[in-house]
Amino acid sequence: MPALGGPGQVPACPLIACELLQGALLALIALTMPPLPVLLALVAARAIAGQVFQPASRAVVPALVRSEDLESANASVGFGTQAGEALGPLLAAAMFPLVGLQGVLLVDAASFFLSAGLLAALPSVPPAHDGAAPPVSLFRQARDGLVYLWRARVARVVALGFCAVVAFNGVDDVALVLLAKDTFQAGDSAVGLLLGAVGLGLVAGYALMARLGAQAAMPVMLVLGFAVSSVGNLLTGLAWAVSAAFAMQAVRGVGIAAMDVASHTLIQRWVPVGMRGRVFGNFYGAIGVAAGLSYVAGGLLLDATSAPVTLLVVGAGGTLVTLVVAWRLPGALRTSAAPRELE
């Protein structure tokens, strides 16, 4: 890659490429309005580019901020992502009567091009590997990351704990719909309230984590996040009204923000720079698998029981995982050596 900074410095080219590709695909969809098979293929390609962007962006954060600002930086990334996901649909709804579907898609495409421009303006970062070394296949890189993730105790405990909590609790958004409609006999507005409660909690949680910054002990935040996100579902299963379930889910959102910031910070601090991208790639892939398993198993549980029972079961399962992580993580931290440098 060409150097934009000093010797041995490279820009975040994969991130820029991902944003440019997503913008180009959205523009192509807007300008051609293709038939359904082609549309599905283009949407799938954009989704893949987005999934590549996530681990790559998390891996490069430590090279762009000071060590003492890493926690706040991760919280700010989460806050911006969550706020964008909340505001995006509202902005699209406001623009739709004015510019139509094609206009909304073109504005969305422009946002990716703007993002690529902002990324290009970032300071150059050191390469994660020796540029003189022979290229390694994507399969080999993924395998190396998976092997490292399994052998490194801190990263393994964090990743397995996170994925296990997701595997138990991932089905909660489906359960909340049935809880509102079947258990509370409420309408679509109640469904929106319950689903929106987690988003409100996430925004508040990321803002709190950004304010605490390095003052917050990330191992403690990880365990607390696991606990709050899981117990929140358990207590939602015991809720007697929409208002009570709303409160539990809002608090749960704060827990999800804490576990997100803590897990990313711990991996960034305890995985050497040359392996971070590969580890994050496997981490995000494992989270996707865990979420899929949660929908399958949780859907079967919902069919066999009810929404309150499902929330009780998944919340209890996540709480059990939390206890295991609280037991295993301190030992992993004591016996593992963190890399000397973040960048």
HUZI-V959805 format. One record per helix or strand of 3 or more residues. SS is the DSSP state (alpha for helix, beta for strand). FROM is the first residue (numbers start at 1). LEN is the number of residues. If there is no record, write none. Layout:
ss = [SS,SS]
from = [FROM,FROM]
len = [LEN,LEN]
This chain:
ss = [alpha,alpha,alpha,alpha,alpha,alpha,alpha,alpha,alpha,alpha,alpha]
from = [13,36,67,138,153,172,188,218,242,273,307]
len = [20,29,54,14,17,12,28,20,29,32,29]
